Amino acid sequence: MPQDVWVLGTHMTPFRRYIDKDAVDLACTAALGALEDGGVGISDMDILACGTLFQAGASMGQQVQKQIGQTGIPVYNVSNACATGATALRTVILAIRAGEAEMGLAIGVEQMGKMGLLAGGSREQKNTYEPSGRFGAVMPIDGILGTDTMPGVFGQAGMEYANDNDGVGFEQFAKVAQKNHAHSALNPLAQYRKEFSLQEVMESPMQSYPNTLLMCCPTGDGAAACVLVGEERFASLNPEQRARAVKISASVLTSDPYVASGQAQPDVNTLTRNAAKAAYEQSGVAPGDLNLVELHDCFATAELIHYDNLGLCEPGGAGDFIDRGGPWRDGETPVNVSGGLISKGHPIGATGVANVYEVTTHLRGEAGDRQIEGANVGLTHVIGLGSSCAVHILEKSAS
Amino acid sequence: MVDYLVLGDEPYLQVNECKNCGARYFGRRNACGQCGSQEFQQARVSDTGTLRTFSIVHRAAPSIPTPYVSAIVVTDDGTSVRTNLINIDPTPDKVVLGMKVKLATYVVGTDDEGKEAVAFAYEPA
Protein backbone atom coordinates (compact mmCIF):
# COMPACT_ATOMS: atom_id res chain seq x y z
CA MET A 1 0.00 0.00 0.00
CA PRO A 2 1.62 3.30 -1.07
CA GLN A 3 1.94 5.82 1.73
CA ASP A 4 -0.35 8.81 2.12
CA VAL A 5 0.85 12.18 0.87
CA TRP A 6 0.18 15.53 2.55
CA VAL A 7 0.29 19.17 1.50
CA LEU A 8 2.68 20.66 4.05
CA GLY A 9 3.13 24.14 2.63
CA THR A 10 1.53 26.15 -0.17
CA HIS A 11 1.61 29.60 -1.68
CA MET A 12 0.42 31.44 -4.74
CA THR A 13 1.13 34.82 -6.26
CA PRO A 14 -1.83 37.03 -7.05
CA PHE A 15 -2.91 36.35 -10.65
CA ARG A 16 -2.60 39.41 -12.90
CA ARG A 17 -0.23 40.85 -15.51
CA TYR A 18 3.31 41.32 -14.24
CA ILE A 19 5.19 43.71 -16.49
CA ASP A 20 8.39 44.01 -14.41
CA LYS A 21 8.76 40.33 -13.40
CA ASP A 22 9.53 37.24 -15.44
CA ALA A 23 8.23 33.68 -15.02
CA VAL A 24 11.28 32.72 -12.95
CA ASP A 25 10.50 35.54 -10.49
CA LEU A 26 6.91 34.36 -10.18
CA ALA A 27 7.90 30.70 -9.75
CA CYS A 28 10.50 31.59 -7.11
CA THR A 29 7.99 33.71 -5.18
CA ALA A 30 5.56 30.79 -5.09
CA ALA A 31 8.27 28.23 -4.25
CA LEU A 32 9.87 30.25 -1.45
CA GLY A 33 6.43 31.04 -0.06
CA ALA A 34 5.42 27.38 -0.01
CA LEU A 35 8.68 26.34 1.70
CA GLU A 36 8.27 29.03 4.35
CA ASP A 37 4.62 28.13 4.83
CA GLY A 38 5.62 24.49 5.44
CA GLY A 39 8.42 25.40 7.81
CA VAL A 40 11.03 23.68 5.65
CA GLY A 41 13.81 24.66 3.25
CA ILE A 42 14.96 23.75 -0.25
CA SER A 43 17.56 21.40 1.27
CA ASP A 44 14.68 19.29 2.63
CA MET A 45 13.38 18.63 -0.88
CA ASP A 46 14.13 15.30 -2.58
CA ILE A 47 12.45 16.17 -5.87
CA LEU A 48 11.22 19.23 -7.77
CA ALA A 49 8.57 19.24 -10.50
CA CYS A 50 7.87 22.45 -12.39
CA GLY A 51 4.97 22.93 -14.79
CA THR A 52 4.80 25.57 -17.49
CA LEU A 53 3.21 25.35 -20.92
CA PHE A 54 4.39 28.23 -23.08
CA GLN A 55 7.98 28.04 -21.81
CA ALA A 56 8.05 24.25 -21.73
CA GLY A 57 11.50 24.13 -23.33
CA ALA A 58 13.09 26.59 -20.92
CA SER A 59 14.15 24.16 -18.14
CA MET A 60 12.10 26.29 -15.77
CA GLY A 61 12.69 23.95 -12.80
CA GLN A 62 16.47 24.34 -13.09
CA GLN A 63 16.12 28.10 -13.55
CA VAL A 64 14.23 28.20 -10.24
CA GLN A 65 16.91 26.05 -8.56
CA LYS A 66 19.60 28.47 -9.71
CA GLN A 67 17.74 31.22 -7.82
CA ILE A 68 16.66 29.42 -4.67
CA GLY A 69 19.03 26.48 -4.20
CA GLN A 70 20.97 24.13 -6.48
CA THR A 71 20.91 20.99 -4.35
CA GLY A 72 21.31 18.52 -7.20
CA ILE A 73 17.93 16.83 -6.73
CA PRO A 74 16.04 15.44 -9.73
CA VAL A 75 13.95 18.00 -11.62
CA TYR A 76 11.00 17.16 -13.82
CA ASN A 77 9.86 19.87 -16.21
CA VAL A 78 6.24 19.16 -16.99
CA SER A 79 3.87 20.24 -19.76
CA ASN A 80 0.33 18.88 -20.18
CA ALA A 81 -1.85 21.67 -21.60
CA CYS A 82 -4.17 23.18 -18.97
CA ALA A 83 -3.49 20.17 -16.71
CA THR A 84 0.21 21.17 -16.54
CA GLY A 85 0.26 22.35 -12.91
CA ALA A 86 -1.75 19.39 -11.65
CA THR A 87 0.59 17.07 -13.53
CA ALA A 88 3.60 18.65 -11.77
CA LEU A 89 1.84 18.08 -8.46
CA ARG A 90 1.10 14.50 -9.38
CA THR A 91 4.71 13.91 -10.46
CA VAL A 92 5.85 14.67 -6.90
CA ILE A 93 3.03 12.55 -5.45
CA LEU A 94 4.10 9.60 -7.61
CA ALA A 95 7.74 9.93 -6.50
CA ILE A 96 6.70 9.94 -2.83
CA ARG A 97 4.30 7.04 -3.28
CA ALA A 98 7.03 5.10 -5.08
CA GLY A 99 9.36 5.60 -2.13
CA GLU A 100 11.93 7.58 -4.11
CA ALA A 101 11.30 10.80 -2.19
CA GLU A 102 10.08 11.80 1.26
CA MET A 103 9.40 15.44 0.50
CA GLY A 104 9.13 17.40 -2.72
CA LEU A 105 8.22 20.71 -4.29
CA ALA A 106 5.66 21.15 -7.07
CA ILE A 107 5.51 24.49 -8.91
CA GLY A 108 3.17 25.73 -11.62
CA VAL A 109 3.92 28.97 -13.44
CA GLU A 110 2.88 30.85 -16.55
CA GLN A 111 3.50 34.26 -18.01
CA MET A 112 1.07 34.88 -20.84
CA GLY A 113 0.67 38.63 -21.02
CA LYS A 114 -2.12 39.63 -23.39
CA MET A 115 -2.10 36.62 -25.66
CA GLY A 116 -5.69 36.85 -26.87
CA LEU A 117 -7.18 33.71 -28.40
CA LEU A 118 -4.91 30.72 -27.82
CA ALA A 119 -5.81 28.79 -30.96
CA GLY A 120 -7.20 29.46 -34.39
CA GLY A 121 -4.32 31.68 -35.52
CA SER A 122 -4.30 33.81 -38.62
CA ARG A 123 -5.17 32.24 -41.93
CA GLU A 124 -2.16 32.47 -44.15
CA GLN A 125 -3.20 32.64 -47.77
CA LYS A 126 -0.83 30.42 -49.72
CA ASN A 127 0.04 31.45 -53.23
CA THR A 128 -0.37 27.92 -54.49
CA TYR A 129 -2.60 25.26 -53.01
CA GLU A 130 -0.75 22.09 -52.03
CA PRO A 131 -2.29 19.45 -49.77
CA SER A 132 -0.47 18.97 -46.48
CA GLY A 133 -0.96 17.41 -43.07
CA ARG A 134 -3.16 14.51 -42.03
CA PHE A 135 -6.24 15.87 -43.80
CA GLY A 136 -4.45 16.87 -47.00
CA ALA A 137 -5.68 20.41 -46.41
CA VAL A 138 -4.64 23.19 -48.81
CA MET A 139 -5.23 25.88 -46.17
CA PRO A 140 -5.82 26.04 -42.41
CA ILE A 141 -9.24 24.61 -41.66
CA ASP A 142 -10.09 26.90 -38.71
CA GLY A 143 -13.12 28.98 -39.60
CA ILE A 144 -13.97 26.89 -42.68
CA LEU A 145 -14.45 23.43 -41.19
CA GLY A 146 -15.61 24.48 -37.74
CA THR A 147 -13.56 26.31 -35.13
CA ASP A 148 -10.26 25.82 -33.30
CA THR A 149 -10.92 28.74 -30.95
CA MET A 150 -11.39 27.79 -27.31
CA PRO A 151 -14.55 29.85 -26.67
CA GLY A 152 -16.08 28.05 -29.66
CA VAL A 153 -14.88 24.54 -28.81
CA PHE A 154 -16.18 24.85 -25.25
CA GLY A 155 -19.30 26.61 -26.53
CA GLN A 156 -20.00 23.48 -28.55
CA ALA A 157 -19.36 21.27 -25.51
CA GLY A 158 -21.99 23.27 -23.62
CA MET A 159 -24.52 23.23 -26.43
CA GLU A 160 -24.10 19.47 -26.77
CA TYR A 161 -25.16 19.18 -23.12
CA ALA A 162 -28.09 21.50 -23.88
CA ASN A 163 -29.05 19.21 -26.75
CA ASP A 164 -29.20 16.20 -24.44
CA ASN A 165 -30.77 17.81 -21.36
CA ASP A 166 -33.78 20.02 -20.74
CA GLY A 167 -33.56 23.31 -18.92
CA VAL A 168 -30.11 24.30 -20.16
CA GLY A 169 -29.50 27.34 -22.34
CA PHE A 170 -27.77 30.69 -22.68
CA GLU A 171 -29.16 31.97 -19.37
CA GLN A 172 -27.95 28.98 -17.34
CA PHE A 173 -24.45 29.34 -18.77
CA ALA A 174 -24.49 33.07 -18.02
CA LYS A 175 -25.51 32.42 -14.41
CA VAL A 176 -22.30 30.42 -13.92
CA ALA A 177 -20.21 33.46 -14.86
CA GLN A 178 -22.36 35.78 -12.75
CA LYS A 179 -21.58 33.53 -9.76
CA ASN A 180 -17.83 33.33 -10.35
CA HIS A 181 -17.47 37.09 -10.84
CA ALA A 182 -19.40 37.61 -7.59
CA HIS A 183 -17.20 35.10 -5.75
CA SER A 184 -14.00 36.75 -6.99
CA ALA A 185 -14.92 40.03 -5.29
CA LEU A 186 -13.94 38.34 -2.00
CA ASN A 187 -10.58 37.01 -3.25
CA PRO A 188 -7.60 39.40 -3.04
CA LEU A 189 -5.56 37.03 -5.23
CA ALA A 190 -8.00 37.22 -8.16
CA GLN A 191 -7.13 38.98 -11.43
CA TYR A 192 -10.58 40.61 -11.56
CA ARG A 193 -12.79 41.38 -8.56
CA LYS A 194 -15.86 42.99 -10.05
CA GLU A 195 -19.45 41.82 -9.72
CA PHE A 196 -21.75 41.86 -12.75
CA SER A 197 -25.49 41.43 -13.06
CA LEU A 198 -26.86 38.52 -15.09
CA GLN A 199 -27.97 41.02 -17.70
CA GLU A 200 -24.46 42.50 -17.92
CA VAL A 201 -23.00 39.03 -18.41
CA MET A 202 -25.51 38.22 -21.15
CA GLU A 203 -25.09 41.55 -22.93
CA SER A 204 -21.29 41.66 -22.89
CA PRO A 205 -19.68 41.17 -26.33
CA MET A 206 -20.38 37.74 -27.81
CA GLN A 207 -17.18 35.72 -28.37
CA SER A 208 -18.61 32.40 -29.46
CA TYR A 209 -22.25 31.74 -28.69
CA PRO A 210 -23.18 30.98 -25.99
CA ASN A 211 -19.96 32.35 -24.40
CA THR A 212 -19.88 36.15 -24.03
CA LEU A 213 -16.71 38.01 -23.00
CA LEU A 214 -17.62 37.81 -19.29
CA MET A 215 -18.09 34.04 -19.63
CA CYS A 216 -14.48 33.48 -20.83
CA CYS A 217 -11.35 33.28 -18.66
CA PRO A 218 -8.67 35.91 -19.24
CA THR A 219 -5.01 35.31 -20.05
CA GLY A 220 -2.63 36.34 -17.30
CA ASP A 221 0.51 35.69 -15.25
CA GLY A 222 1.06 33.92 -11.96
CA ALA A 223 2.52 30.99 -10.07
CA ALA A 224 1.61 28.60 -7.28
CA ALA A 225 3.57 25.96 -5.39
CA CYS A 226 3.04 23.13 -2.92
CA VAL A 227 5.45 21.29 -0.62
CA LEU A 228 4.34 17.68 -0.36
CA VAL A 229 5.42 15.15 2.25
CA GLY A 230 4.96 11.40 2.66
CA GLU A 231 3.39 9.81 5.72
CA GLU A 232 6.63 8.56 7.30
CA ARG A 233 8.36 11.92 7.22
CA PHE A 234 5.09 13.61 8.15
CA ALA A 235 5.02 11.70 11.45
CA SER A 236 8.36 13.26 12.44
CA LEU A 237 7.20 16.86 11.91
CA ASN A 238 6.24 19.14 14.78
CA PRO A 239 2.57 19.31 15.90
CA GLU A 240 2.07 22.79 14.47
CA GLN A 241 3.22 21.69 11.02
CA ARG A 242 1.05 18.58 11.18
CA ALA A 243 -2.02 20.51 12.30
CA ARG A 244 -1.91 22.76 9.21
CA ALA A 245 -1.12 19.95 6.78
CA VAL A 246 -3.85 18.72 4.45
CA LYS A 247 -4.15 15.11 3.35
CA ILE A 248 -4.33 14.24 -0.33
CA SER A 249 -6.98 11.50 -0.24
CA ALA A 250 -7.07 11.00 -4.00
CA SER A 251 -4.83 11.92 -6.91
CA VAL A 252 -5.95 10.86 -10.36
CA LEU A 253 -4.86 11.67 -13.91
CA THR A 254 -6.78 10.40 -16.94
CA SER A 255 -6.64 10.86 -20.70
CA ASP A 256 -9.56 10.72 -23.11
CA PRO A 257 -10.66 7.20 -24.01
CA TYR A 258 -11.92 6.46 -27.53
CA VAL A 259 -15.37 7.77 -28.42
CA ALA A 260 -16.73 7.81 -31.96
CA SER A 261 -17.26 11.59 -31.94
CA GLY A 262 -13.72 12.27 -30.72
CA GLN A 263 -12.29 12.66 -34.21
CA ALA A 264 -14.65 15.60 -34.79
CA GLN A 265 -14.54 17.36 -31.41
CA PRO A 266 -12.69 16.93 -28.09
CA ASP A 267 -14.63 14.91 -25.51
CA VAL A 268 -14.09 16.69 -22.18
CA ASN A 269 -16.74 14.64 -20.40
CA THR A 270 -15.72 10.98 -20.37
CA LEU A 271 -12.22 11.52 -18.97
CA THR A 272 -13.62 13.82 -16.27
CA ARG A 273 -16.21 11.21 -15.29
CA ASN A 274 -13.51 8.53 -15.21
CA ALA A 275 -11.22 10.70 -13.08
CA ALA A 276 -14.01 11.62 -10.66
CA LYS A 277 -15.12 8.01 -10.26
CA ALA A 278 -11.56 6.88 -9.54
CA ALA A 279 -11.00 9.76 -7.10
CA TYR A 280 -14.20 9.05 -5.16
CA GLU A 281 -13.23 5.37 -4.95
CA GLN A 282 -9.65 6.13 -3.90
CA SER A 283 -10.73 8.52 -1.14
CA GLY A 284 -13.98 6.97 0.02
CA VAL A 285 -15.46 10.46 -0.32
CA ALA A 286 -18.85 10.92 -2.00
CA PRO A 287 -19.83 14.04 -3.98
CA GLY A 288 -22.26 14.98 -1.21
CA ASP A 289 -19.39 15.09 1.30
CA LEU A 290 -17.59 17.90 -0.54
CA ASN A 291 -17.56 21.27 1.21
CA LEU A 292 -16.04 23.06 -1.78
CA VAL A 293 -14.94 22.35 -5.35
CA GLU A 294 -12.50 24.22 -7.57
CA LEU A 295 -13.21 23.02 -11.10
CA HIS A 296 -11.99 23.97 -14.57
CA ASP A 297 -14.27 26.83 -15.65
CA CYS A 298 -12.17 27.99 -18.60
CA PHE A 299 -15.57 29.01 -19.99
CA ALA A 300 -18.97 29.19 -18.33
CA THR A 301 -20.19 26.36 -20.59
CA ALA A 302 -17.41 24.12 -19.24
CA GLU A 303 -18.30 24.67 -15.60
CA LEU A 304 -21.94 23.79 -16.14
CA ILE A 305 -21.22 20.42 -17.77
CA HIS A 306 -18.69 19.53 -15.06
CA TYR A 307 -21.39 19.82 -12.34
CA ASP A 308 -22.78 16.70 -13.96
CA ASN A 309 -19.43 15.07 -14.83
CA LEU A 310 -18.25 15.38 -11.20
CA GLY A 311 -21.56 14.16 -9.79
CA LEU A 312 -22.36 17.44 -8.02
CA CYS A 313 -25.93 17.37 -9.34
CA GLU A 314 -28.37 14.68 -10.39
CA PRO A 315 -27.69 13.26 -13.88
CA GLY A 316 -28.84 15.77 -16.50
CA GLY A 317 -29.62 18.30 -13.78
CA ALA A 318 -26.84 20.89 -14.20
CA GLY A 319 -29.29 23.54 -15.41
CA ASP A 320 -31.50 23.13 -12.38
CA PHE A 321 -28.43 23.04 -10.11
CA ILE A 322 -27.32 26.53 -11.18
CA ASP A 323 -30.92 27.80 -11.31
CA ARG A 324 -31.43 26.86 -7.65
CA GLY A 325 -28.09 28.38 -6.57
CA GLY A 326 -26.46 25.03 -5.72
CA PRO A 327 -22.87 26.05 -6.64
CA TRP A 328 -22.96 29.51 -4.99
CA ARG A 329 -20.81 29.91 -1.85
CA ASP A 330 -23.91 29.56 0.35
CA GLY A 331 -25.38 26.73 -1.77
CA GLU A 332 -25.32 22.92 -1.55
CA THR A 333 -21.79 22.51 -2.91
CA PRO A 334 -19.83 25.76 -3.30
CA VAL A 335 -18.00 25.76 -6.65
CA ASN A 336 -15.13 28.10 -7.51
CA VAL A 337 -15.35 30.34 -4.45
CA SER A 338 -11.96 31.72 -5.59
CA GLY A 339 -13.68 33.26 -8.61
CA GLY A 340 -12.57 30.37 -10.79
CA LEU A 341 -10.59 30.65 -13.99
CA ILE A 342 -13.20 33.09 -15.28
CA SER A 343 -12.34 35.79 -12.74
CA LYS A 344 -9.44 34.60 -10.56
CA GLY A 345 -7.55 34.06 -13.81
CA HIS A 346 -5.90 31.22 -15.71
CA PRO A 347 -2.11 31.46 -16.09
CA ILE A 348 -2.16 27.99 -17.56
CA GLY A 349 0.76 26.23 -15.85
CA ALA A 350 -0.18 27.68 -12.45
CA THR A 351 -3.86 26.77 -12.46
CA GLY A 352 -3.69 23.14 -11.33
CA VAL A 353 -1.50 24.04 -8.35
CA ALA A 354 -3.40 27.22 -7.50
CA ASN A 355 -6.66 25.33 -7.06
CA VAL A 356 -4.93 23.02 -4.54
CA TYR A 357 -3.68 26.17 -2.78
CA GLU A 358 -7.27 27.44 -2.66
CA VAL A 359 -8.82 24.28 -1.22
CA THR A 360 -5.92 23.80 1.24
CA THR A 361 -6.38 27.36 2.49
CA HIS A 362 -10.08 26.75 3.19
CA LEU A 363 -9.43 23.42 4.92
CA ARG A 364 -6.95 25.22 7.19
CA GLY A 365 -9.56 27.87 7.95
CA GLU A 366 -7.24 30.59 6.64
CA ALA A 367 -9.20 31.89 3.63
CA GLY A 368 -10.24 35.20 5.18
CA ASP A 369 -13.34 36.87 3.73
CA ARG A 370 -13.99 34.05 1.30
CA GLN A 371 -13.63 31.23 3.89
CA ILE A 372 -16.17 28.42 3.60
CA GLU A 373 -16.86 27.85 7.28
CA GLY A 374 -16.12 24.41 8.64
CA ALA A 375 -14.71 23.06 5.38
CA ASN A 376 -13.28 19.57 5.91
CA VAL A 377 -13.05 18.12 2.41
CA GLY A 378 -12.62 19.62 -1.05
CA LEU A 379 -12.01 18.62 -4.65
CA THR A 380 -9.88 20.15 -7.41
CA HIS A 381 -10.31 19.48 -11.13
CA VAL A 382 -8.51 20.59 -14.27
CA ILE A 383 -8.79 19.66 -17.93
CA GLY A 384 -6.03 20.05 -20.46
CA LEU A 385 -7.46 19.91 -23.96
CA GLY A 386 -6.04 17.12 -26.01
CA SER A 387 -6.94 15.75 -23.42
CA SER A 388 -5.88 15.21 -19.80
CA CYS A 389 -7.92 15.48 -16.62
CA ALA A 390 -6.60 15.69 -13.08
CA VAL A 391 -8.74 15.36 -9.96
CA HIS A 392 -7.44 15.69 -6.40
CA ILE A 393 -9.44 15.27 -3.20
CA LEU A 394 -8.09 16.99 -0.10
CA GLU A 395 -9.06 16.46 3.52
CA LYS A 396 -8.42 18.43 6.68
CA SER A 397 -5.81 17.07 9.08
CA ALA A 398 -7.17 15.05 11.99
CA SER A 399 -3.88 15.20 13.89
CA MET B 1 -9.56 21.75 -49.64
CA VAL B 2 -9.16 18.48 -47.73
CA ASP B 3 -8.51 15.06 -49.21
CA TYR B 4 -11.52 13.45 -47.51
CA LEU B 5 -13.87 15.57 -49.61
CA VAL B 6 -14.27 13.61 -52.83
CA LEU B 7 -15.29 15.92 -55.68
CA GLY B 8 -17.31 15.03 -58.77
CA ASP B 9 -20.90 15.29 -59.94
CA GLU B 10 -22.04 14.28 -56.46
CA PRO B 11 -19.38 15.34 -53.95
CA TYR B 12 -19.21 13.27 -50.78
CA LEU B 13 -17.08 12.75 -47.67
CA GLN B 14 -14.91 9.66 -47.37
CA VAL B 15 -13.64 8.05 -44.18
CA ASN B 16 -11.01 5.50 -43.33
CA GLU B 17 -13.02 2.77 -41.63
CA CYS B 18 -11.37 0.23 -39.36
CA LYS B 19 -11.87 -3.27 -40.83
CA ASN B 20 -11.90 -4.79 -37.36
CA CYS B 21 -14.20 -2.57 -35.28
CA GLY B 22 -15.79 -0.18 -37.79
CA ALA B 23 -14.48 3.02 -36.17
CA ARG B 24 -14.48 5.87 -38.70
CA TYR B 25 -11.83 8.53 -39.16
CA PHE B 26 -11.18 11.45 -41.45
CA GLY B 27 -7.52 11.80 -42.35
CA ARG B 28 -4.43 9.61 -42.46
CA ARG B 29 -4.20 6.86 -39.82
CA ASN B 30 -1.38 4.90 -38.20
CA ALA B 31 -3.73 2.51 -36.44
CA CYS B 32 -7.20 2.46 -34.93
CA GLY B 33 -7.66 4.50 -31.73
CA GLN B 34 -10.36 2.14 -30.52
CA CYS B 35 -8.92 -1.34 -31.20
CA GLY B 36 -5.37 -0.86 -32.50
CA SER B 37 -5.96 -2.63 -35.82
CA GLN B 38 -3.93 -1.34 -38.77
CA GLU B 39 -6.36 -2.45 -41.48
CA PHE B 40 -8.64 0.18 -42.98
CA GLN B 41 -11.05 0.47 -45.88
CA GLN B 42 -12.52 3.57 -47.45
CA ALA B 43 -16.21 4.24 -46.98
CA ARG B 44 -18.64 6.89 -48.20
CA VAL B 45 -20.35 9.01 -45.55
CA SER B 46 -24.06 9.75 -45.72
CA ASP B 47 -24.78 13.23 -47.13
CA THR B 48 -27.51 14.04 -44.62
CA GLY B 49 -27.56 14.29 -40.88
CA THR B 50 -28.57 16.29 -37.82
CA LEU B 51 -27.01 19.21 -35.96
CA ARG B 52 -25.46 17.74 -32.80
CA THR B 53 -24.01 20.98 -31.43
CA PHE B 54 -22.80 24.39 -32.59
CA SER B 55 -21.20 27.66 -31.60
CA ILE B 56 -21.65 30.98 -33.37
CA VAL B 57 -18.13 32.36 -33.60
CA HIS B 58 -17.90 36.16 -33.42
CA ARG B 59 -14.23 36.48 -32.52
CA ALA B 60 -11.53 34.80 -34.60
CA ALA B 61 -8.20 35.56 -36.25
CA PRO B 62 -8.34 38.82 -38.26
CA SER B 63 -8.53 37.25 -41.73
CA ILE B 64 -11.44 34.96 -40.87
CA PRO B 65 -14.91 36.37 -41.68
CA THR B 66 -17.27 36.42 -38.67
CA PRO B 67 -19.82 35.59 -37.48
CA TYR B 68 -19.90 32.02 -38.72
CA VAL B 69 -21.56 28.90 -37.39
CA SER B 70 -19.16 26.18 -36.28
CA ALA B 71 -20.94 22.85 -35.94
CA ILE B 72 -20.70 19.17 -35.24
CA VAL B 73 -23.00 17.19 -37.52
CA VAL B 74 -23.84 13.54 -36.95
CA THR B 75 -24.69 12.00 -40.31
CA ASP B 76 -27.49 9.48 -40.77
CA ASP B 77 -24.90 6.66 -40.67
CA GLY B 78 -23.58 7.91 -37.30
CA THR B 79 -20.38 9.68 -38.40
CA SER B 80 -19.40 12.84 -36.50
CA VAL B 81 -18.24 15.65 -38.79
CA ARG B 82 -16.56 18.91 -37.84
CA THR B 83 -17.91 21.59 -40.15
CA ASN B 84 -19.45 24.99 -40.70
CA LEU B 85 -23.17 25.52 -41.18
CA ILE B 86 -23.91 27.77 -44.17
CA ASN B 87 -26.88 29.34 -45.93
CA ILE B 88 -28.46 30.13 -42.57
CA ASP B 89 -28.75 33.33 -40.53
CA PRO B 90 -26.02 32.96 -37.83
CA THR B 91 -28.29 33.63 -34.86
CA PRO B 92 -29.47 31.37 -32.02
CA ASP B 93 -33.05 31.85 -33.28
CA LYS B 94 -32.32 30.23 -36.62
CA VAL B 95 -29.69 27.64 -35.68
CA VAL B 96 -31.60 24.94 -33.84
CA LEU B 97 -30.14 21.87 -32.14
CA GLY B 98 -31.26 18.67 -33.85
CA MET B 99 -32.16 20.35 -37.16
CA LYS B 100 -31.79 18.33 -40.36
CA VAL B 101 -28.86 19.30 -42.57
CA LYS B 102 -27.27 18.20 -45.84
CA LEU B 103 -23.82 18.38 -47.40
CA ALA B 104 -22.95 21.36 -49.60
CA THR B 105 -19.78 22.50 -51.38
CA TYR B 106 -18.50 25.91 -52.41
CA VAL B 107 -15.34 27.57 -53.73
CA VAL B 108 -13.41 28.94 -50.76
CA GLY B 109 -10.46 30.47 -52.62
CA THR B 110 -8.38 30.57 -55.80
CA ASP B 111 -4.60 30.39 -55.84
CA ASP B 112 -2.15 32.36 -58.02
CA GLU B 113 -2.25 29.67 -60.70
CA GLY B 114 -6.03 29.83 -60.93
CA LYS B 115 -6.60 26.61 -59.01
CA GLU B 116 -9.81 26.66 -56.98
CA ALA B 117 -10.09 25.25 -53.48
CA VAL B 118 -13.47 23.66 -52.83
CA ALA B 119 -14.67 23.37 -49.25
CA PHE B 120 -17.60 21.48 -47.82
CA ALA B 121 -20.13 22.60 -45.26
CA TYR B 122 -23.66 21.65 -44.27
CA GLU B 123 -26.83 23.62 -44.93
CA PRO B 124 -30.44 23.27 -43.79
CA ALA B 125 -32.02 20.25 -45.50
Interface residues (C-beta under 8 A of the other chain):
Chain A: L117 G120 G121 S122 R123 Q125 K126 N127 T128 Y129 P131 R134 F135 G136 A137 V138 M139 I141 D142 G143 I144 L145 G146 T147 T149 P151 G152 V153 G155 Q156 A157 M159 E160 A162 N163 F170 P205 M206 Q207 S208 Y209 P210 N211 Y258 A260 S261 G262 Q263 A264 Q265
Chain B: M1 V2 D3 Y4 A23 R24 Y25 F26 G27 R28 G33 Q34 R52 T53 F54 S55 I56 V57 H58 R59 A60 A61 P62 S63 I64 P65 P67 Y68 S70 A71 I72 V74 G78 T79 S80 V81 R82 T83 N84 P92 L97 G98 V108 G109 D111 D112 E113 K115 A117 A119 F120 A121
